[in-house]
Amino acid sequence: MTGLVAHLDLDAFFASVELSRRPELKGMPVIVAGSGPRAVVTTASYEARLFGIGSAMPAARAKRLCPEAVVIAPNSAAYREVSRAVMEIIAAHIDRFEQLGIDEAFLDLEGLHSPKAAMRRLVAEIYEQTSMRASIGIGPNRLVAKVASDAEKPNGFVVLTAEQARKRFADAPVSLVPGIGPRTNERLGEMAITTLAQLRAADERSLIERFGARQGPALIALASFDGSAEVVTDREAVSESRETTFDQDISSGDELEGELKRLAAELAEALQRNNRSGRTIRIKVRLDDWTTVTRAKTISALTNDYATIIEVATALLREYGPQRPVRLVGVGVTGFTPARERDQLELPLELPAA
């Protein structure tokens, strides 16, 4: 299955949140870690990474590598709040996305007008509203997108086809791709297979003998950057919207605002009926040349109130000011439920006892 998928990864997320709260530490090596004798690093700023410090490293070792580093205790509540804000911004721009952890998501870009430009706008808005930098990888499937987003961190923006990924990462270690862990890496090394190019060219029968009928061919597929483009959105609804396509394109601002009021009334009624509220209000405008634009604003409190929705939506429409006739207009509210938190927040703050 092919399509167009983006992987968005917030750069050095925990450290970035701490630096946004303590701007005087910007430019300094910062480590986020617990304080116990077996504490581990949850993340480190890029200045600290230059000393070889990485996630899950014992904090004591990190301090030896960089004695001048500033060590900050993790603040899970702050990380959840910023993550929630970022995911609400994504939801305001992208209809289908899948949150993987507290700081990354896959975005379905299929059918999106000017997807690269849309992703640059999204990254810019995330930084403007949260001070978080994000790296973007775009590809025909999840695997290419994920590897591309890691390729030029921080603040990376990499677009690759599967063939380009095969060429660019031919000499990369097999562990580069998700799905090949330390044990599989070790067993491949015993077969003198250390790079992705070598794995791609490996004898399938030999791999099947070593890894089994299922995993053997799957390893070649990973090395070939073959994968699924499916973006799973099996979470509870995080947004609701109403939109309409006009029989004839509309150029009158008054007509557009009148239609927006009708849609906002329908939306508010549905939200109140289903006891849903959100903090981000967005509009969608499709011009006569099929250019599709979204604009959004996050407010301070949850709402399903018509007056609030239409006030914000109208302001967004006037601020955008379509310069061409409009064929579709819509309004939505997003951010109903807290973002899922997994992975990094589950990282233990101390190493297990020996």
N, C-alpha and C positions, 0 to 999 in steps of 0.2 A: 504493500500500500504506500503510495507516495502522495505528497501534498506540499504544504508550506508551513513550517513550524518554527517558532522562535523559542529559545530558552533564555530567560531573564534571570540573572544571578546577581544579587546585591553584593558589592565588593566589601570584603572584610567586615561583615555586617555588624557583629557585636562591637568590634573596635570602632567602627564608624558611628554607631549610636553613641558610644561613650565620648567620642571626640566632638559630636554635635552638642553634647551636654557640657563638655569641658573644652571649649575652643582654644584655651591657652595651651593645650597639649598638642595641637596640630603641628606636624613636622617632627614630633618626638617619637621614639620607639615606645609603643604602648602594648602591654600584654593584658588580656582579660583572663583571669585565673582565680581559683579559690585560694584560701590561705592555709589549709591544712598541710601536714607533712607529705601527704601523697597527692596533693592538688595537681591538676593538669591544666594546660592552656586550652581555653575554649576557642580563642582566636587571637590574632596579633595584627597590629597595623603593618602596613607595607614597609615602614621604616624598620620595624622589629624583624620582619621576615628576611631582611638583608643579612641578618646575623644567623640565619638558619633556623629560626624559631617557627614552629608550625603547630597546628591544632593537634590536641591529644598528647603533646609532648609533656613530660613531667615539668611542673613549674620550676622546681629546683634547678633542673638542667637549663631551662630557658634563662633563668637569672644568671647562671654561670656564663652562658653564651653572651649575654648582654647585661652586665651589672647595672648600667645606667637606665635600663628600661623602667618605665612607670607601670606598676602593676595595679589593676583595678579589679575589684570583686564583681562578678557577674550580677546583672540586674535583669532578671527574667521578665518582670512586669514592663520595664521600659522597652525591651526587645519585642514583646508581644504587641505593644501599642504601636510602635513604628511599623512592624510587619502588617498589622491590620490596616494602617493608613495606606501603605504601599499597595496592598491587595485591593483596596477600595478604588485606588486610582487606576489600577489595571482593569478592574471591572467596569469602570466608566469609559474605557477605550475599546475593550475587547469583549466580544460576546461569549467566546468559549476559551476558558483557560483552566489549567490544572495546577493547583498549588502543591508543590512537592514537600516543602519544609517551611521553616519560618522565613527563609530568605531567597527562595527560588520558585520558578513556575514555568510551565510550558504554555505557550500561547498559540492558538490556532489562527493562522494568518490567511488561510484559504479564502479567496474571494474578496479579500480586503484591498481597497484601492490604495496604490502606492505603499506597499507594506513596509519598505525600508524607511520611507519618510514618516510613516505612522509610528514606527518603533523609535525613531530619533525624537519625535515629539513626546512619546511616552516617557522615555528616559529623562528628557529635559523637565517634564512636569514632576516626575518623581523627585528629582533633585531640588526643584524649586519649592516643592511643598514639604519635603522631609529632610533635605540635605543629604540624602543617600545617593551614592553613585552606583550605577548598575552596568554590568557587562551583558551584551546581547550577542547571541549566536543564532543565525538563521540558516535553515537547511531544508531538504526535502523530507526529512524524518527526524525523530527525536534524538537519535544517536548523533547525527551530524550536528544538529543544533546544540546539543549539550557539549560536545567536544569543542565546537567553534566558540562557545561563550567562554571557555577556559583558556583559549589560545592566546589572547592578548590582554589579559587582565593587568591592572585595573582599568575600568572605563573603556573596555574593548567593544568593538562592533565588527563582527566577522560574518560574512555571508559566503557559504560554500555549497557547491553541489557535492554529491557523493564521490564523483570522480576527482574533483579538486581535493576533497578530504583524503582520498587514497594517496594522491601524489604528495600532498603537503606533509602527511604524517607517516609516510612509508617507512622512514627510519626511526620512528618513535617506538618506545618500548610497548610491548603488548598490554601492559598495565594502564596505558593511557585511556583505553576505552572502558566505560562502565560495564561491569559484568565479568571482568577478568580480575579476580582478587589475588591476594598474595599466594594462596595455595596453588591455584591454577597457573599463575605466573611461574612458580617454582617448577611445577611439573612440565610446563612447556620448555623451560630452560633445560631440563634434563633431556629433552629431545632436540636441543640446539636451536630452539625457536625463541628468539628474543625480540624481534621487531615485528611490526604489523605486516610489513611486506613479506617476511618469511612465513608468517602465519597464513597469510592469504594464499601463498604458493604451496603450502604444506599438502602432503598426501592425505586425502580425506580418510582413506581406509586406516592409515596409521593413527589418525586422531580418534577415529571411532573405536579402535582397539584400546586406546589409552583412556578415552574419556566417555565412551558409550555412544550408542546410535543417535541419541538426541543432542548431547553436548558437543560432540565432534563437529558436525556440520554447523552448529550454532556459532562455534568459535570462528570458523571461516567467514560466516556472515558478519560477525562483529568486525573482523579485520577488513572486510569489504565495505563497511559502513552501510550495510543494508539494515533496515529497521522499519518500524511502524511510525506512521504520522498521526496516529490516533491520540487525541487529547481527551482524557476522561474527565467528565464534569459530573461525577456522581455524588456531589455534595448537595446539601440543602440549598434552596434558591438563595442567591445573594443579591438579586436585583429583580425589578419588574419595570416594564415600560409599556408605553402605548405609542403607536406611530401610524401615519396614514400616508398613502401615495395619492397625489392629486390626479384627477382625470386630465386636467390641463395645468401646465406649470404656472406657478404663482410668482409674481414679482412685487406685489404690494406688501409692504411691511405690516400694514394694519390687518390684512387678510391672514398673514402668517401668524401674527400674534393672536388673532381670534381663534385660529385652529389650535394653536398651542394651549389656549385657555380651555378649550373643549377637551383636549387630550389629558391635560393636567387634572381636570375635574374627574374624568373617568379613572385615572390612575389613583388619585387620592381616595376615591370611593372604594376601589379594590384593595388598596393597602389597609384601609381602616377595617374593611370587612374581614380581612385575613389576619388582622392584628400584626401587621408588619410595618416596620419603620426603618429608615436608613439615614445616613449622614451625607451621602454624596448625591447631588442632583445633576443630571446631565441632559443635554439635548443632542439630537442627531439631525443633520441637514444633508439632503442629497440634492445636488444641483442638476440642471438639465443635461450636463455633460457626464453625469454619473459620478462626479467627484463627491465623496462622502466625508463629511467633517463631523467630529464630535467635540463638544465642549462640556466641561464639568466643573463643579465647585463643591468642595467639602465644607460643611457647616459644623458648628460646635456641638450640636445636639441632634439626636435621632428625631426624625419627623415623618409624619404622613399627612401633614396639614396642607390643604389645598393652597391657602394663601401663601405659605412659605414656598411651596413648590413652584407656583406660578411666578412669584416675585423673582426667585433665583433664575428660573428658566427664561423668563422674558429678558432679564439683564444679560444672560449669556447670549441670547439671540441678537440683541441690539449690539452687544460688544463685537460679535462676529460680523454682523452686517453683510449678508450674502450679496455678492456683486453680480450674480447671474440668477436667472429664474430658478425657482425651487420646485422639484418634483416630489420630494418627500420630506416630512418633518416628524420628529418624535421627541418624547420626553420620558425620562426614566429616573428611578431612585435606586441606588445600590448600597451595598454594605449592610445587609440585614443581620448577618450572623458573624460572629468572630471568625477570623481566619484560622485554619487548622495549624496547630503547632506540633511539629514532630522533629525528628532527626537531631538537629543541633541542641535543642533544649533538653534532649534526653542524654546528651553527653555527660558522663559522670564528672563531678567536680573534683573527685579524688580517685586515685588508682586503687584497685582492689588490694586488700591485704595479701601479703605473700603467704 
